Amino acid sequence: FICSVTNKKPAQASITKVKQFEGSTSFVRRTQWMLEQLRQVNGIDPNRDSPEFDLLFENAFDQWVASTASEKCTFFQVLHHTCQRYLTDKKPEFINCQSKIMGGKSV
């Protein structure tokens, strides 16, 4: 998964789901959404280190699996920071996430 931001004015941020097939070193783009479409980030279980999580978009629900629980945590931190920086109106809800992801704030 990739969270990218353009350098155009105004900046546009997007979330891209990619897949790496076994035996390949390259990634294939599966789906892409604009950051403004993200409504909810669900870590599924804040008491267990697992790579699974769900993202709820304006018109879609998508289940994701990171390579590791640590990679999921890093993605959540980057995603949370990106939302705080680039979304002025409706920010997504982060639920069932470990507090360390949001800088110690309980969510």
C-alpha positions as CSV (number, residue, x, y, z in Angstrom):
1,F,0.0,0.0,0.0
2,I,1.1,3.5,-0.8
3,C,0.1,6.9,0.5
4,S,1.2,9.5,-2.0
5,V,0.9,13.3,-2.2
6,T,1.4,15.3,-5.4
7,N,3.5,18.5,-5.4
8,K,0.9,20.4,-7.3
9,K,-1.0,23.2,-5.7
10,P,-3.3,22.4,-4.1
11,A,-1.7,19.0,-3.1
12,Q,-3.7,15.9,-3.8
13,A,-3.2,12.8,-1.6
14,S,-4.2,9.3,-2.5
15,I,-4.1,5.8,-1.1
16,T,-3.1,3.0,-3.5
17,K,-3.5,-0.7,-2.9
18,V,-0.7,-2.7,-4.5
19,K,0.0,-6.4,-4.7
20,Q,3.3,-8.2,-5.1
21,F,2.9,-11.6,-6.7
22,E,5.0,-14.6,-5.5
23,G,8.3,-14.8,-7.4
24,S,8.1,-11.2,-8.6
25,T,10.0,-8.1,-7.5
26,S,7.5,-5.7,-8.9
27,F,4.2,-4.4,-7.6
28,V,0.9,-4.2,-9.5
29,R,-1.6,-1.4,-8.7
30,R,-5.0,-2.9,-7.6
31,T,-7.1,0.1,-6.5
32,Q,-6.7,3.8,-5.7
33,W,-8.8,6.3,-3.7
34,M,-8.4,9.9,-3.0
35,L,-7.7,10.7,0.7
36,E,-10.9,12.8,0.9
37,Q,-12.9,9.6,0.3
38,L,-11.5,7.8,3.4
39,R,-14.1,7.7,6.2
40,Q,-12.8,5.1,8.7
41,V,-9.6,3.2,9.5
42,N,-10.3,0.1,11.5
43,G,-7.3,-1.6,13.1
44,I,-9.7,-4.5,14.0
45,D,-8.1,-5.4,17.4
46,P,-6.1,-2.9,19.4
47,N,-5.0,-5.6,21.9
48,R,-3.4,-7.9,19.3
49,D,-0.5,-7.3,16.9
50,S,-2.0,-8.4,13.5
51,P,-1.4,-7.3,10.0
52,E,-5.1,-7.1,9.1
53,F,-7.1,-3.9,8.9
54,D,-10.1,-2.4,7.1
55,L,-10.5,0.9,5.3
56,L,-14.0,2.4,4.7
57,F,-14.2,4.8,1.8
58,E,-17.1,7.0,0.6
59,N,-18.5,4.2,-1.6
60,A,-16.4,1.2,-0.8
61,F,-15.3,-1.1,2.0
62,D,-11.9,-2.7,1.6
63,Q,-10.0,-5.4,3.7
64,W,-6.3,-5.1,3.8
65,V,-3.4,-7.2,5.0
66,A,0.1,-5.6,5.6
67,S,3.2,-7.7,5.4
68,T,3.7,-7.5,9.1
69,A,1.9,-5.9,12.1
70,S,4.8,-3.5,12.3
71,E,4.3,-2.4,8.7
72,K,0.6,-1.8,9.5
73,C,1.5,0.4,12.4
74,T,3.9,2.4,10.3
75,F,1.2,2.8,7.6
76,F,-1.4,4.0,10.2
77,Q,1.1,6.5,11.5
78,V,1.8,7.9,8.0
79,L,-1.9,7.8,7.1
80,H,-2.9,9.6,10.3
81,H,-0.3,12.3,9.8
82,T,-1.2,12.8,6.2
83,C,-4.9,13.1,7.1
84,Q,-4.1,15.7,9.7
85,R,-2.0,17.7,7.3
86,Y,-4.0,17.6,4.1
87,L,-7.6,17.2,5.1
88,T,-9.2,20.3,6.4
89,D,-12.9,19.3,6.6
90,K,-13.9,15.8,7.3
91,K,-11.1,13.7,8.8
92,P,-11.5,9.9,8.9
93,E,-12.2,8.1,12.2
94,F,-9.5,5.8,13.5
95,I,-11.0,3.0,15.5
96,N,-9.6,-0.2,17.2
97,C,-6.1,1.2,16.8
98,Q,-3.3,0.9,19.3
99,S,-2.6,4.2,21.1
100,K,1.0,4.3,20.1
101,I,-0.1,4.7,16.5
102,M,-1.6,8.1,17.2
103,G,1.3,9.4,19.3
104,G,0.0,8.0,22.6
105,K,-3.6,9.3,22.2
106,S,-6.2,6.6,22.9
107,V,-8.5,6.0,20.0
